[in-house]
Amino acid sequence: MRPSVNRPPTPDVHENQEKEPTLQETINIKLIESGEKERLMELLRERLVECGWKDEMKAICRAFIKKKGRNNVTVDDLVHVITPKGRASVPDSIKAELLQRIRKFLVSAAL
């Protein structure tokens, strides 16, 4: 007996099973559900303003715009230029503080 030509193939059993979330995904979900992610983001914003990082990034953007011309720069251009510099210039003390807060959260959440 031949299989029906119009019938779609039977899906693989493994395709229907949902994948377990990774540890990183689980942590992110817990951070969001608890509201801790928003608190950490606010702390990061405050610390970056306090140390002058935000003003430094603004100055880099302004210099780039002045060099290229206001009408010749897109937001994507700015993001491309500033992202590596911005990430590299976040003070280690701020990174350490955020990491400590995340660790504290993970211990309290028993993850």
Buried (B, 14 or more C-beta within 10 A) or exposed (E): EEEEEEEEEEEEEEEEEEEEEEEEEEBEEBBEEEEBBEEBEEBBEEBBEEBEBEEBBEEBBEEBBEEBEEEEBEEEBBEEBBEEEBEEBBBEEBEEBBEEBBEEBBEEBEE
